[in-house]
Amino acid sequence: MEIIRVRTPRGLELKGAMWGNPSMETVVIMMSGICSNVFQNDLLNAAGDLLKQNNIAFIAGHAMDAFSCLAYTDFSIGKQRNTGVVFDDFNVIYEDVEAYVKYALELGFKNIILAGHSLGSNKIIHYLGNTPDNYVKYFIVTSPVDLSHWWKVMPNMDISLETAQRFVNEGRGKDILPFLFGGFSPMCAESVLSFYNAKNLKNCPVISNEGETSSLSAFRINGSFVIGGRDSLTDGDPKGFLEKINSYCSNPENNRIIVIPEASHIFFGKHEKYAEAILDCVLHHYALANV
């Protein structure tokens, strides 16, 4: 694995990670979820290692501030841990995804597969549903989120919004909330409000019915949907959740749905199974391309 630097049109440099090289011809670009980077999300490393072993390159696409981690004490294990996407701008999601795609093109990759995990899946749905380009050949959406439903089931959301709005009103928008957002991440006040109001991420509204499905309908390529059999953000029906999302695609019969038994939203303890599923999706794409 090597750290890569990807420049966006607005001049911001995103820091991602890459396994393999352009001689492999095919690359899977995976946009990570909220508060997720290669140092604290083992599913990215598992996927990168396995794909590289099979002569397929892998890029972990990080968000704006995925490397600006905070150190804190996890009293449950008595150790220091790093976590967090403290600052993020959800208005430029398209630009960030596009930057990774064009980076892969500039390196000379001939076959680009665009993937996402959790909120990263919502990001690639937004990109694929709005891009005029045909650079991406196949998609792999894993553990997408119905964002409006997510806000209703995650802990401390009401107090997060109230505190964030108060901080902004007081001119303290860059200050970090005094507790972990959603129970899992430090986040500044402006990012909390931006996240809550991110209409471009509300593109899987199959539980809440709050959002748009036009991005899914606009997909011009086929792909796969992957989810854990115990994903807690699916209202108790992971497979049905994906089936509803897929139903909005223009040719749902040409897409695959893969459920990894006993796996959670983050595939804890199932990272190798997750990596195997991603490899299987790539091999399926190869098979289709050679028909």
URKA-V217252 format. One record per run of one state. SS is the DSSP state (H for helix, E for strand, C for the rest). FROM is the first residue (numbers start at 1). TO is the last residue. If there is no record, write none. Layout:
BEGIN
SS_FROM_TO ; SS_FROM_TO
END
This chain:
BEGIN
C_1_1 ; E_2_7 ; C_8_12 ; E_13_19 ; C_20_21 ; H_22_24 ; C_25_25 ; E_26_31 ; C_32_41 ; H_42_53 ; C_54_56 ; E_57_61 ; C_62_69 ; E_70_74 ; C_75_78 ; E_79_83 ; C_84_89 ; H_90_107 ; C_108_110 ; E_111_117 ; C_118_118 ; H_119_128 ; C_129_135 ; E_136_142 ; C_143_146 ; H_147_153 ; C_154_156 ; H_157_169 ; C_170_175 ; E_176_176 ; C_177_180 ; E_181_181 ; C_182_184 ; E_185_185 ; C_186_187 ; E_188_188 ; H_189_196 ; C_197_198 ; H_199_201 ; C_202_213 ; H_214_217 ; C_218_222 ; E_223_228 ; C_229_237 ; H_238_247 ; C_248_251 ; H_252_254 ; C_255_255 ; E_256_260 ; C_261_270 ; H_271_289 ; C_290_291
END
